[in-house]
């Protein structure tokens, strides 16, 4: 197999694979190429990492994946929420260690030289408090970080509470990573490609198409309506075969499932069908939280404070976003039967910004090339 540098891989994609030439992508490919060549030389100080940011569908993940695929040094490529799940699990296991974050950084440095993060996005104060010290410790240990994000470093966790605790993470990113904006003005996920419908609208009074769709996906193999064992939980299903899962939205997204559960589903099934997907946006309502509930051992002044406004479906939408991310990352086709058209699925609410990425990914799933099927 030929080993191509990021710049050579991008040039080949433009010249031989029908990619549209994009000046912003050329700049990003050059930044990744500089890091790649420095890693090949192996000597001296660790090179600067690369932070690619821009709107959805601008090719950030594709470029990072070409960089990672051709590396010849120990490296790990993860979706960012997977990495943070691993961090929280390891910190629990390191309970009693004098400085668990330093220990974790040394563990990472012993295992890899490069970490590649897809979709770096911070919305949880627990993650925000950890990342400042962890990133600094990782950089001190010589770990090179390459990441994609929809936001520049200065805007990460921009509306978060106690945002000053995240500032060390921003400082570390800007000091140790080359920040490259990548916005060519078009969503490259939408072309080139032949359409392949994986989203249906079934309004009031209309007959559902989910049964016929599931039967087509199951391709005559044995099916069952028995609940699916998922960790310590039994997940109610409409039908399942050895390779295809059919659930209602309420069963899959309104129940207390986690990202680890969605990982397990993508491990087991090659296609997932969700029916009865409602309109997910909605009028927001104010919420309060007692100060101190997430402040750990820090002493803080007591009292209530306002949280961002919440919509009725927000918890379910967060799970839905996590499920779409997992299916997209694993190339597992997601088939949806919804009450509203795709562009109307989430138009108003606190999660409108992260849902843009979800919408772009769902649109790409409507192309033949997704998952090669």
N, C-alpha and C positions, 0 to 999 in steps of 0.2 A: 504494500500500500504506500502510495506517495505521501510524504509528509510535507504539507504546505504551511508556510507562515500565514498569519492572518491576512496580510496584504495580498499575498499570492492567491489565497483562497477566495477573497472577495473579487479580485481581478478575474479569476476563472469563472466565478458565478455571473459576472457581468458579460464576459465575452462568450461564454459557452452555454450558460444555463438560462438565459433570458431575463436575468435580473436587470432592473432599470438602474442606470448609473445615478448615483446620489452623492452630491458633494459632502454632505454631513456624514454619510456612511464612509466615504473615503477617509475623512479626517479621523473617524473612530477606528477604522482599520489600521491607519498609520500609528495611532497611539498604542493599540494592542500589539502591533508589530514591533514597536520599540521595546515594549516590555518583554515580548517573546524572545527577541534577539538578546536582550540583556540576561535573561534566564539561561539561555543556551551557553553564554560565556562563562557562567557559574562563579566567577571570581568577584571579589570586592563586596561592597555594600549591596543589600537587597535593592532591586530596582523599585521605582515608584509603581504602585498598582494603577488601575484604571477604573474610573467611575463614569459609566455611560448613563446619561439621563435624557429623557425626552418623552413626548406623548406615546401612547400605545401604537404598536404596529410599525415602528420606525426601523426595525431590524436589530435592536440591541441584543436580544437573546440569541439570534442567529449568529451574530458576530462573536459574542462571547463563547458560544458553543464551538465555533471553528477554532478559536484560540485554545480552548480547553482540550479539544479532541486531539490536537497535534502537539501538545506539550510532551516533553520527554523528561520531566521532573515529577516527583510525587505531587499529586493535585487531587482536590475534591471539588465536585460541582454539585450544588444543592440549591433548591428553592429556599429562599430566606426563612420562611416559616418552618421548614423542616429543620434548618440549622438551629433556630431558636428553641424548638421543641427538644432537640438533642442537648442544647446548653442547659436548659432547665432540668432535664433528667440527670445530667452529669453533676450539676451543682448539688442536687439532692443527694446523689451518691457520695459526693465529696464533703458532706456534712461533717464537721469536726476538723477539717483541714484548716491550717492557720490562715492561708490566703487562697481560697478556692479558685478565684478568677486567675490568679497567677499560675496556679497548678494546671488549670484548664488550658491556658495559653501555651504552657510548656508541652502539654500533651499534644496539642494541635501542631506545634512546631516539630515535634518528634515524628509526627505522622505525615505531614504534608509540607510542601514549600509554597504552594499556591492554593488559595481558596477562591472559588468562583461562586458568587451569590446571584441568583436571579430574583428580580422583583424586591429589592430592598425597600421596605415600607414599614414604618414604625407607628403604631397606634396604641400600644399597650404601655402603661407607665412602668410596669415591671421590666419589660424589655429595654425601655429607655434608660432606666437606672443602671442596668447591667452593662449596656453596650459601651458607655464611655470608658470605663476601666478595662473592659475586655478587649476592645479594639486597640487601645494604647498598649496593653500587654502583648497582644498578638504582634503588633508592629515591632515592639522592642525585641521580640523573639525571632524576628526576621521573616515572618509570614507575609507573603505578598497577596494582596486582596484585589480581585477584579469583580465588579458588581454592576448590575443594571438597576435602574430605578426610573419611575415616572417623575421624580422630583429632584431638583438640585439639592446638594447637601444642606444648604442654608434653610430649605423649606421642610426638611424632614421633621416630623412631630411638631409642626408649626403651631397647631392649635392645642397641643397637649398640656395637661396640667403639670406644674412643676417642671416646665420645659428647661429651666436652667440646669437641671440634672443631666439633660441630654447634650448640653453644649460641648462637654469634653469629647463626645463621639464625633460631632461635627468638626471640631478642631483637628482631631486625629485624622479624619478622612481627608480634609483639605491639605493637611501637611504631608501625608504619605501616599496620596493618590492623585493621579492626573484627572481632573474633572473635565469631561468632554460632553458638550450639548450635542444631541443628535436628533434633529428635526428637519427632515427634508420636505415637510408640508403634506405628505401623503401617507396613508396607511398601507404599507406594503403587504400586509397579510391578505388583502383582498385581491391581489393579482400577482403572478399569473395563476389561473386555476379554473377548472370546470366546476360548475355548481353541483352540489350533492345535498339535497334537503335533509336536515336533521332537526328541524324545528317546525312544529305544526301549531296552528291556532284553532282551538275548538271553543266556540262561543256558546252562550246559553241556548239550549234547545238543539244543538248540533250533536250528531252522533260522534262518539270518540273513535279515533283511528288507532289508539294505542294497542288494542288487542291484535289487529291485523299486523301492525308493525312488529310487535313482539314475536308473533308467529313467524314472520319473515326472517327476523334476526336469529331466532332459535333454530331455523333451518331443519325442522323436523326432529330435532333431538329431544330426549325426554325432559319434561318440565315438572315443576312442583310449586305449590303455593305455601309450602311450609316456611316458618320463620327461619331467618338466617342467623346463626350464632356469630356474634361479633364481639370478641372479648368476653366480658361478663354479661353482655346484653343480648337480648333476642330482638333482631330487627324484623318487623313485619314487612312482608313483601306481597306484591300482587301475584307475580310469577317469577320463577328463576329457572334457568337451565345451567348446565355446567359452565357456560361462557357468557350468558346474558342475564342481567339483573333488571327487573322492573319493579319500581317503587312509586308510591305517591309522594308528592313533595312534602306533605305534612309528616310522613313517616321518616323521611330521610333528612329533612332540614329543620323541622320544628322539634325534633327530639335532641337530647343532650349528647350528640355525637361530636367527635373531635377530629382534628386533622389526621391523627393516627388511624382512626377508623376508616377515613377515606383512602388512606394509603393501603389499608388492608383490602378494601373493595377493589381498588385498581390492581392489586396483586392477584386477585382471584378472577375478575371478570374482564373480558375483552370488549364489552360494550355495556353501557348503562342507559336505561330508559326511565325517565321521570315524567309522570303524568300529573294532571291537576295542579299545574304551576300557576299560582295566582299573580295578579299585579303586585309587585313587590314593594314599590314605593308607597308613600302615603303621607298624610299630614303629620307633622312632627309634634311632639308634646314635650314640654319642659321637664327636666328631672333634677333632683337634688341628691347629693351624697354627703354623709357626715365626713368632715375632714378627718384624715388620719386612718381611714380604713385601708389604704394601700401604702402608708408611709413607713411601715415596718417599725424599726426601733427608734427612728428619728423623732425627736420631740417637736410637735407642731401645735399651733394654736387650735383650739377646738372650734367647732361651728360648722354650719352647713355651707355648701357652695353649689353653684350651678354647674351641671354637666351639659354637654352639647345636647340639643333637642333630639329626642328619640322618636322613631316611627314604630308602629305596631309590629312590623315584620323584621326589625333590625337584627335580632339574634339569628333568625332563620336565614336572612340574607348573608350574614357573615359566614354561616356554614355553607351556603350555596356558593359563595365566592371561593371558599377553600376547596370545595368539591370541583368546581370548574378548573381552578388552578392545578389540582392534582391530575385530573383527566387530561388537561392540555399538556402538562409536563410529561406525562406517561404515554401520550398519544392514544388514549382510550376514548373512542367516540362517545359523545354524550347526546342522546336523543331526548328532545323535550316536547311535550304536548302542553301548551299553555293557554291561558284565557285571553291573552292580549298579544299583539305582534311583538317581535323581538325588540324593536326600537322603543316600545312603550313599556317594557318590562320593569324598568326602574328609572323614573324621570324626576323624582323629587325625594329628598331625604338626606340624612347625615352621611350616608355611605355612597353618595353620588360620585365622588372622586374615585375611590377604589373600584366602583362598578364600571367605570369607563374601560378599564383593562379587561374586566369580565366580558363586557359587551363585545369588545374587539375579538376576544378569543372565541366567543360563541359564533361570531360571524365567520371566523376562519374555519370553524368546524362545519360550516355549510359548504365547504369546498371539497372536491374529490380527492385532492392531494392529502387531506388530513388523515393520518393513520394509514394512508395508502389504500383506502377502501371507498 
